[in-house]
Amino acid sequence: MTTSAVAPDLRYPIGRFKAEPSYSDAQRAAMVQDIADLPAKLRAAVAGLNDSQLETPYRDGGWTVRQTVHHVADSHVNSYIRFRFAVTEDNPTIKPYNEQTWAELADAKHEPVEVSLKLLEALHHRWVVLLRSFKAEDWNRTIVHPERGQLDMNVNLALYSWHCKHHVAHITELKKRNGW
C-alpha cells in the first residue's frame, strides 16, 4: 500500500496556536525566554539574505521576508502595549489592527529589515523586563480583544511565544526549501 505525503501547510510551519487550559511558572519562564530570544533568532534567520531573497514571499500569496520581519515588529509593539494595559487597567478593550494593510505600507514593503531588527532588540528588552516583573496575579489579568474576546495574560504570553517561533520558521523553512 502506498501512502501519499501530505504537503506541509506553509502558513503554519510549526502548527497552529493552541492555548493550554493553564500554565505553570516553568512554562511561563520558557515562554518569556522565547520572547527574549526572538531578536537574535530573527536576525540570524535573515543574516546574509540579499534584496532579492528579502523580496521573496515565504509562500504563494504570503508576505515577503521583508514584510514578515516588519510585521513581527508591528505585532510585537502592539502586544507589548497590550501587556502594559493589562497590568495598569481593569480588563481594557484593546484596539486591533489590520495586519494585511499594515504590511502593504511603505515602511513595511521597502525599508531595510535592520530598522525593525533594531526596534525588536530594544522592544524585547523592555518587554522581557516587564514580563519578568509580573506577580502571580498579573498573569490572570485580562484584556478584551474585539474579535477574540477576553484573553488573560497567560494565553497572550503563549500566543506571542508561538508567534516568535512561527515567523522565524516562515523564514528558515523558506531558506531550506530554496537552498539559501
C-alpha positions, -999 to +999 in steps of 0.1 A: +000+000+000+013+034-009+007+065+011+009+099-003+028+125+016+007+154+027+022+188+017+031+209+047+009+239+054+034+267+047+011+292+065+018+273+098+053+258+097+051+250+135+014+243+136-015+265+146-015+281+180-033+261+207-038+276+242-035+253+272-060+253+300-033+265+324+004+273+325+030+266+352+057+290+363+082+270+344+062+272+312+058+309+316+095+313+322+102+293+290+077+315+270+093+347+283+126+333+272+112+327+237+103+364+236+138+373+249+154+351+222+134+364+193+155+393+182+187+372+179+168+343+162+151+366+137+184+384+130+201+350+124+173+339+101+177+369+078+215+371+080+232+372+046+200+374+026+202+397-004+175+421-016+161+396-040+158+370-012+142+396+011+116+402-016+107+365-018+073+355-003+076+327+023+047+311+004+025+318-026+002+347-016+022+353+015+043+382+027+079+387+016+107+380+041+110+418+045+073+423+052+074+394+077+102+410+097+084+443+097+051+425+107+068+410+137+079+444+148+044+458+143+027+429+161+051+429+190+048+467+196+011+462+198+015+432+221+039+450+245+014+478+248-014+453+255+005+437+283+011+472+298-026+480+295-035+447+312-014+454+343-024+490+346-062+489+338-091+466+346-100+444+316-092+471+290-106+467+254-076+469+231-076+481+195-069+455+169-052+465+136-054+451+101-021+432+097-026+429+059-030+466+052-001+474+076+021+450+056+014+470+025+025+504+039+058+518+025+078+512+057+069+475+057+074+470+020+105+489+013+126+497+044+156+477+053+149+449+078+177+463+100+152+490+111+128+465+126+156+443+139+170+472+160+134+481+171+128+445+182+160+444+202+151+474+223+114+465+225+120+429+235+145+441+262+118+463+277+090+436+272+111+409+290+118+432+319+081+439+322+071+402+319+097+391+345+083+417+369+048+402+368+034+389+401+014+356+401-019+375+400-008+396+370-010+365+347-047+363+354-053+399+343-072+403+311-077+423+280-107+423+257-099+418+220-130+429+200-125+400+176-112+373+200-130+381+233-114+382+267-078+370+269-058+365+301-021+373+301-012+336+303-028+330+269-014+362+255+021+352+266+016+317+250+003+333+218+034+356+215+058+328+224+043+309+195+043+340+173+080+344+177+087+308+166+060+309+139+075+338+119+111+327+124+101+294+109+085+311+079+119+324+070+141+294+080+118+270+062+118+292+031+156+292+032+157+254+034+133+250+006+153+274-016+187+261-006+198+295+007 
